[in-house]
Every structure is written in C-alpha cells, then in structure tokens.
Amino acid sequence: MIVRAHRVIVDGAERPAAVVVRDGVIADVAAFDAVGAADVELTDDEVLLPGLVDTHVHVNEPGRTEWEGFASATRAAAAGGVTTLIDMPLNSIPPTVDVPALVAKRSAAEEKCVIDVGFWGGAVPSSLGGLRALHDEGVFGFKAFLVHSGVEEFAPLTVAQLHDAAKEIADFDGLLIVHAEDAGLIGDAHGRSYVDFVESRPDAAEVVAVEHVIAAARATGARVHVLHLASAAALGALAAARADGVRVTAETCPHYLTLAAEDIGDGATQFKCCPPIRGATNQDALWDGLAAGVIDTVVSDHSPATPALKGLEHGDFGEAWGGIASLQLGLPIVWTAATARGFALTDVVRWMASAPAALVGLREKGRIAAGCSADLVAFAPDESFVVDPAALHHRHPVTPYAGRALRGVVRRTWLRGAVVGDAPRGRLLGRGDS
C-alpha cells in the first residue's frame, strides 16, 4: 500500500511524502513523486500523522466493565487517532499486581481490542518483593500511589515503601510511575464548592510528593516517571533533578492544559480529577514546561465511571468519582490550545506519539519511519467541530468538554496498514513488542 500526502509528519518536520507499507510495516518514506500510483491520496486539507500512543488509560475491565471496557475504550481511542494504549493496573478487579491478575486482564482483553494494548503493573505494599515476576511477563512498568487511590484494593505506598519499590525496580532497570500527591497534605473537602476542593489538594501536596519521587530515584538509580502533573510549582524540582542526571520524566494531560479553575462552577463534578485542575496562571506555566522539555508527554488519564458515580445530581466534589473521560478527544483538545499558543503540529505529535512510545520502549510505534508499524492517522487540522457527548465511543457520555468547539478532526486511522473498524484486530503487547 502507498499513502501519499502533501503534508506528512516525518522526523519532527512536515513535508510531502509517499509512505510505502508492506505487511503492516512502513517499508519506505519516499519523496512525494518517487513511487508509483498511490492507493490512498490524502486531500490537501489533511496531514498524515503517526498513530498516537496513550500511556495512561484506565480501561477498568475486568471487574468494573460497567465503567468502561476494552471494546468501547479502544473504539474511542481509534476515533481519536490513538493506535496504542497502555492500560493502568487499577480500577479493574483484580488489580494488575501479580501474574495471575495480569493473566486475567489479558484474558478479558482478548478479541475485544481494535487497537494495540499493553499493560502496566502495580506497586502496592503486598506486591513489593515480587515485581520482577510481573516485569518478566511483559508489563511496561509499575504504578504506585502516595495517596489513597480511590479504590480499596490498590493501596498506596509510604515514602519508605516508595524507596523499596524504586530499589527493587532499579535492579532490573524497570520503570516506576507515580501518582505524586502527598497524603499528609490532602484535606477532606465535601460540598459543591470547586474552590474548596482545589484548596483541599494544594500545590504543596504535589511538590512534596514529586520531591519524594526524585529522592527515591536519586538514591537508587531507578528510572521514574511523574504521572499527570497538574501543579507547575513542581517544575523547578523536576528540571533541577534532570540537570543532575536523575532519571525522571513527567507527563501532563489535556485537561490541565486547557481547562482552568476559574471557569469551573460549583457542583460541576464532571470536572473533578486528582490532582485537580488549577488556575489559568498555572496552566500557562505548564505550557512553558512543555516548551522547555521539563514535561515530556501529554496523555489522557482517561478515567471514566458511571454517571451515578460522577454525582452530577448532587454536585458534591467530596463524593464524586475523580476522573476525566477524554480518550477520543485528546488530539483536538491539545491541538486547539497548542496552535493558539504558537506551537506546531510537530510538537503535538512529539508529545502524544513519539515521546510516549519512547517512554515505554515501543521503538516501532509513534513515528512514520522505515521499519515502524504502519499506524497512521489522516488528520484535518483546520476543520472544527462541537463536542457532542452522544458521538463519543467511550461507554458513558459524560465529559467536561460537552458543547466545546474544537479544532482538528480525525478522518481515518490505520493500524498496521489497515483502516481501523469494528473488527478486533488489535494485539496485546508486552514490553519490547512493536
């Protein structure tokens, strides 16, 4: 198959090209007119992107499939240009904290996924000392919390246990990923006030927890990754640690880059997530962190729940489930804001495709290059639409982006050279797979 386009994102630049695909792999990225007739010609308003890689998705199956499942989540991902996702170890039952749980997770996902799916393991108190077995079974790394996770079956680590986990993971050069909020600085906010909710989870809770993560990495040599950074106040510590050679990376999410606390009304629990969405000045600083390379990736943290758990009827931020469902919308959300701030589509592709793939070691994902998987997206960057929750593919139509005008439409998504449809052609990936 030959896909030809006047605008293709290749090696961090945009140029005309003809992408030659054989057996699901990119065989060549040739000059626009260097090969024969194309099987697919993109229109002048479309850009050919590599398939996005979302390394932070809560699918919740098995055990809480009424919240979300592999069939619905992967359809939503494909509709948003995501061709690979890595599933988080919690909110499913059992959580992925040992090999039998991983076997159950893979069994639940078999024959349901329209895109490729991999799995994180969990570092909880009961799994410490046994992480190597999960690593050997192909998980991409280990998630830990320093604060209550929201579900009883996935317990947080103490600071001492975080160091123990980092030492254990460093022994096999794995990856430790951390929800970095300090439990001692988290308050107990109930009621409809969004201001009260944000104040209950202050910037200091993130800063102190990030410092704990950095200290564990510094002491053990482990590779660590800070999840869903919401507070720009932690950027200085991250930048300094990296300058010292500490192996620490960080991500943020579309909601932290585009939503602001000043615009969230009382009782609007569809906006609840942890850490919380902070103010506009903080948002500006997160974009600065992306521009400076202190933040490496932008991922969804897709964390859906049933409408009843989001608590829209009572609007109590203390009672509502904390999570934003945005898997299908991440690319247009980020592109809309990025282009308004002077960033290029090449920047967005780096944050949402090549850098996440590199983080988890998927060398043949996230790029349009010879030898890579032919995971491709036809994206119309100048076409606009208004978010209609009924048009979303994830299980429940609850989103804080309802009614929001966004720029950029995914028109087609290919997985290994074939257009993604309803057939479950996705593979279950292990660490080191393509």
N, C-alpha and C positions, 0 to 999 in steps of 0.2 A: 504494500500500500504506500502511496505517495501522498502526503499532505502538503499543499503549497499555500503560502500566505505572504502577503507583503509585510506583515508585522509578526515577528516571532521573537520570543524572549530566549536568547542563547548567550551563555557565558556572561550574564549580567548586563547585556545590552539588547537593544531591539533592532532587528534588521530583517530584510526579506530572506526567505529560505524555503527550501523544499526538504521536508523530513521524510526519509525513506525508512519504512518499517518492514521488518521480516520476522515472522514467527513471534510477534508480540514484543520485539526488541527494536530499538532505534538502530538501524544499520549505518545511517549516514545523515548528517545535516549538511546538505549541499547548497550551492548557490541557487537562487530562485529559478534560473533557466537551465541549470546544469543537467537535469534529468528529464525523462520523457513526460508524457501526459500525466497529470495528477488525477488520482482517484477522488480526492477531496480538495476543492478550492475554497479557501475562506474568502468571505466578502471583504470589501475594503474597510468596513467598519469593525471588523473582528481582529483580535490578536490571539495568536496561538501561545498558550501558556503550558508549562508543565503541570501535571496534576498536583494539587495541594496535598500536604502531609499534616494532619492534625494529630498531635501527640497528646492531647488532653481531652478525652471524651469519656463520659460516663454512660455506658450502654445499659447497665443495670440488669441484664439477663445473664444467668437465671436468678430467680428469687423475687425480683421486683420488675418483672417484664410488663406489668401494668403501667409502670412509669415510662419505660422505653424498652426497645428490643433491637436485636441485630438487624432484622429485616427493615424496620422503619428507620432506624438510625443511619444505616448505610444508604438507603434511598435518599434521605435528606442530604447526606454528605455528597453523594454524586451530583445531586441537583445544584449544589453549591460549589462544584469544581474540586471537591476533595476525593482523591482516589486511594488514599491510605489513611487509616486512623489507628491509633493505639488506645486501647480500652483501659480505663482505670480499674484498680483492683477492688474498689469498694462500691457499695450500694447494691451489688449483686449478693446473693446468698447461695453458697458460701462466698465470702470474700477470697480473693486470689492470694492467699497467704501460705499455701503449701501446694505440693504437687497434685494431690487428689483434687483440690479446688481448681487448679489450672486445667486438669483433665475435664472436669465438669463444665468449666467455662468454654473450652474448645468444643466440647460435645454440643453445648447449647447453640454455638455459632455455626456449626457445620450446615452447609447447604442453605444458608439464610442470607449470606452477605453478597451484595452486588459490587462491593469494592474490597480491597485487601485490608485485613485487620490483624493487628498484633496485640500483645497483652503486656501490661505492667504487672509486677508482683507487689506484694505488700510487706512493709517492715513494721510489724506491730510487736508488742512485748513477747507474745507467745511464739513468734516466728524467728526471733533472734537466735542465732546459732545454727539455723537451718536454711539460710538464704542461698547457699551455694547450690543446693539441690534444685531450687527454682531457676537459678541462673543457668544451670546446665540443661534445663528443659526449655530454654529459649526466651524467657521473659526479657524485656528490654531494659529493666532496671527495677528499682524498688521505691514505692511511695511511702512516706511517713508523714504523720501529723505531729505538731507540737501543741495542739489544742484539740478539744473534742471534735470528732469528725462529723458529727451529726447522726451517726448510726452506732448502736452499742457494740456491734460485732467487729468494729475496726477501731481498736483502742489507740490513743496517742502514745508517743514516746516521751519519757522525761529527757532532760538535757543529757544526763549521763547515758541513757539508753541510745540517744542520738549518736553519741561518740562511739558506743559499742557497735551500732549498726554501720557507721562510717568505717570503722576499723575492719569489720568483717567484710564489707563490700570492697574495700581497698585491696584486700588480699587476693581477689580475683579480678580486680580492675573493672568492677561494675559501675553502675550509676545510681546514686541516691537522689531522689527528687522529693522535695519537702514543701508541705503546706506550712508556710512560715508566719504564724501568729503566736505570740507568747501567751500561754494560758493565764498567767498571773496578772496580765494587764487587760484581760477581757472582762467587760462588765455584763450585767444581766438586764438588758433593755426589753421591756414589753410595752405594748401600746402602738398607736398608729403614727407616732412622730418619726419621720425619717431622720431628722436631726438627732434625736435621742439615740437611734440605732447606730448612726455613724459614730457618735461620741462614745458609745459602748465598746467600739472596736477601733481605738485610736491609732494614729500613725505609729506611735511608740511601740505598739504591740507587734507591728511588722518589723520595725527597725531592730528591736531587741532579738526577735526570732531569727532574722537574717544574720545578725551578728553571731548567734549560736551556730547557725549552719556554716558560716565562714570559719569559725573557730574549730569546728569538727573537721572540716576539710583541711585546714592548715595543720592540725595536729596529726592527722592520719594519712594525708596524701590522697584521700578519696576524691573522686570526681562527683560534684554535687550540682544540683540544679534547683533554683528557687522557682516555685510554681506561682502562677497568676499574681505577679507583683502589682499591687494597687497603689502603694504609697511611694511617691517619688523621694520621700525622705530617706529611703534605704539605698538610693543610687550611689551616694558617696562611698558608703562602705563596700558596695559591690565593685565599684571602679578601683578603689584602693587595693582591695584583695586581689583583683586580677592583675594589677600592676606589680604586685608582689609575687605573682606566679601561682597563686591559689587557683585550683581548677574548679571555678564556679561560673555557672551561666545562669541566665534568668529569662523568664517569659513574661509577657502580659497578654491581655485579652481584648477583643473588640469593645466590650462594654466599658472597660476602663479608659479606652482611647476616645470614646465617642459620647458617652453619657456623663452627665455632671450632676452632683448632688443638688445644686441649686434648682434643677429642673424637675426633681422628683417630689411629688406631692405626698402628703401624709396618707397612709393607707395603701399606697401603690406597691403592694408586695410583689408584683411581677418584676420589680427592680431589685429585690433582695438577693444578695450574694455575699459570700465571705471569702476574703476581706471585702468590705463594702466599696461601692462606687463613691469616690471622693469628689472634691470640688474642681472647678474649671482650672484654677491655677495649678493644681496638682496634675491635672490632665495635660496641660501644656508641658510640664516638666517631664512627664512620661514620654511624650513625643521627642523631647530633647534627648532622653536616654536612649531611645531607638536610634536617633540620628547619630549619636556618639558611639553606638555599638555596645553600650553597657547592658541594654536589653537585646537579646539575641533573636527571639522568636515571638510570633503572635499566634496564639492558638485559642480555640473556642472556650474551653472549660464548659462544654455542653453538659449541663446537669439538670435534666428535666425531672418533673414529678407530676403527679395528677393535679388537676385544677383544685381539688379539695385541699391538698397539702400546701398549695401556694397561698391559700387563705384569702382569696380576693374578696370573699363575702364579709370578712371581719376586719381585714387590713391590719392585723396585729403583727408587727415585724418580729416580735419575740417568738410567736407561734408558727409563722410561715416557714416553709422549706426554703433554704437559701440555695438558689441556683438559677442560672440564665440559660435558656434554650435558644441557641443561635447557630447551630451547626450548618444549616443551609444558607445562612446569611452572612457568614464571616467575611467572604471576599468583597461583596459590595459594600458592607459596612465600613471595612477598613479602607477600601479604595475611595469611597466618597469623602472620608475625612482626610486621607493622605493627599489626594490631589488638591484639596482646598488649602493644604499646608505646604504645597510645593514639592511634594515627593513624587517620584516616578513609579510607573508600574513595575519596573525592575526592582525597586525597593520592596514593594509589596510581595513580589514573588520570592525574594530572598527571605523575608520574614516568615512567610507562610508556606514555603515549599522547600527550598534548598537547605535553609538552616535547620528546620525541624528534622528533615531527613538525616542531615549530618549529626545532629544531636543523638539520634538513636542508632546511628551506624548503618542506615539503609543507603548504601552508596549508589544504588541504581534507581533511586527514587528522587523526585523533586527537581530534576534537571532535564532539559532537552539536549542530549548529547549522545554520541555513538556509544553503544553498549548499555544504555539506560533502558529501563522499562518504558514502553510506548504508552505512557499515561499522559494524556493530553487534554486540554480544555480550549474550546472556542469561546472567547470572552469578548463581549461588546462593551467596551469601557465607557462609551458616551451615551448608551441607552439608559433611560431612567425608568423606575417603577415605584409603586407604592406598596409597602408590605401588607399583604392580606394574610392573616393567620390561617385562613381556610386553604390557602395554596401551599402551605408548608407540609413537608412529608414526615416530620417527626411526630411522635404518637399523639401529643396533646397540643392544640393550637393556642398556647399561652406564650407570649413573647412581649418584652418591653418595647419592641420595635414596631408594633402594630400601628399602621397608619403613617409610618415614617417614609418619606421619599428618599430613595437611594439611587446611586449611580453605578451602573455596571450590571450586565446580565450574562449569566452563563447559558450559552445556547446548546452546546454539546459537550459531553465528557466521554473520553475514551479510556478504557483500561486494557493495557497490553494490545492496543491497536483495534479494539472492538468497541463500538458505541455501547455505553452502559445503558441497559434497560432494566426490566424487572427480573431477568434470569439471574440467579445467584452464581455469578462467575468469579466472585472474589476468593482469594486464597487466604488461609490462616498463616500468618508469618511468624517466624521465630527470629531471634537475634541473629544477624548475619545473612538472612534471606534477602532476596531482591523483590 
